[in-house]
């Protein structure tokens, strides 16, 4: 608390100083003006004093707050805020929007459509991985798929593979029957 009082006292002393001491640059400008014989010193001082008065007014507005005045201003702001909220709120959600409700509805439909499309894309992206896992796990499924592809694209190769399968099955069958 004592530190706060020291700060307030220092600020009061600072306020009592002439403007030339507060802002060093103004003192330098004043010296330049005094060195020029054509410039009227009293007029320059009046401009500087008017500047100081404006600065004091700004400080007063920034640091000194009238509680009653601020309460009235706050009440006005709250009232205006409620009115704006009723005009800008979306009736379905009660949240404020800054676009008309029909535009909001259209954007919502577009957003839902995009989400649906993203879901389809994710599913379609996973499908090849799933198929690859199934084919790696089951060699007969892989062979069946390969035969189907040959049937569609290279029928002559399909005949060769079918002949190889027949030979393989014949060899396995005869080995099974002899044992």
N, C-alpha and C positions, 0 to 999 in steps of 0.2 A: 504494500500500500504506500509505503514511503517512496519507493521508486516511482510510482505513478504520480505522486505529488511533485517530485523533482522534475519529471517530464513536463507536467502542466506548468510549473513555475518557469522552466526554461522556455517554454513556448510563449508564455506571457512576456518575458523579457525580449524574446525575438520579435514579437509583434510591436513592441515599443521602439525598436530601432528604426532609423530612417531607411527609406527604400534603397538608397545607395549602398548601405552596409548589408542589407539582406541579399541583394543580388549584385554581385561583383561586376557583372557585365554592364549593368546600368551605370555604375560609377565610372567605368571606362568610357562609356558613350558620353557621359556628362563631361568628362575631361576633354574628349574630342570636340564636343560642341563649344566648350569654353575657349579652346584654342582657335576656333574659326571666328573671325571678327564679324562676318555677315549674318551669323545666326543669332537670333534673339534668345537669350538664356532663359528669360522668364517664360516665354512660350514653350520652350522645350521642357522646362520644369512642370508646367501645367499639363503637358501631354503625359509626362512620367507619372505625375500625381493621379491623373485620370486612370492611367493603366494600373496603378497601385490600388485605387478604389475598386476597379473591376476585379482585381485579384482577391481583394478582401471579400467582396460580395460573393465570388465563387467559393472561397473557403467557407464562408458563413453557410452558404447553401449546402456545401458538402459535409461539414462537420457539425453544424448546429441544427438539430432536428426538433421541430415543434411537434410534440406527440399528438396533440388534438388535430392539427392540420393533417398529419400523416394518417391518422385513424380515419378521417373523412375521405382522404384520397384512396385509402385502401378499401373502404366501403364502396366507393364508386367503381373501382377496378373489379371488385368481387361481383357487383351487380352486372357490370358489362360482361364479365366472364361468364356468368350464368346465362345471359341472353345469347351470347355467342355460342355457348355450348349447345343450347337448344337448336340453334340454326345449323350448326356444323356436325351434330351427332348423327351417327348411323342408328336408325331406329331398332335394328335387329340386335346390335351388340351394345349400344349405348356409348360406344367410344367415339370421340370426335374424328371426323374426316374432313379433309379440305377439298374433296371432290364431290360432285353430285352423286346421289345414290344410284342412279341408273348407270353412270360410268363406273362406280364402285362395283356394282353387280356384274357388269361386263368384265372388268378386270379380275374379279373373283372367279368367274367362269373360265377365263383364260388361264389363271393360276391353277385351277383344278385340272384343266385339260393338260397343262404342262406337267403337273405332278403325275397324272395318269400315264402320259407318254414316257416319262422318266422311269416309271415302274415297269412298263413294257420293255423298254430298252435294257434295263438291268436284268430282267428275266431272259431276254434274248441273248444278252452277253454271257449269261451263265449257262445257257443251253449247250453250246459247243464243249465247254469244260465238262459238263455232266456226261455228254455223249462219249467224250474221250475216256473218262473214267470207266464207263460201262464197257467200252470196247477193250480197254486194257485188262479188265477183270475177266472177260469171257471171250476166249479165242474163237469159239464157234459163232458167236454174234459178229465178231470182227470179220470172219470169213464170209458169213452170209451177206454182210453189208458190202464187202468187196465184190462178191459175186453180182450183187444187184447193180453196182456201179459199172462193172464190166458189161452186164447185160444191156445197160442203157447206152454206154459209150463205145465199148470195144467188144462186140459179140464174138469175134474170132478168138480173143484171148480167153473168154469165158469157157469156150469149148475145151481149150487146153487145160484150164484149171479143173474143170469137171473130170477130165480124163485122169489127171493127177490124183484127185480125190478118190476116184474109183479104184485106181491102182493101190493107193494107201489103205483103203478099207479092205480090199481083197487080200493084201499082205497081212494086215492085222487079223482078219477073219481066219485065214489059213493058219496063222501062228497060234491063234486061240484054239482052233479045232485040233491041232496036232499036240497040244500040250495037255 
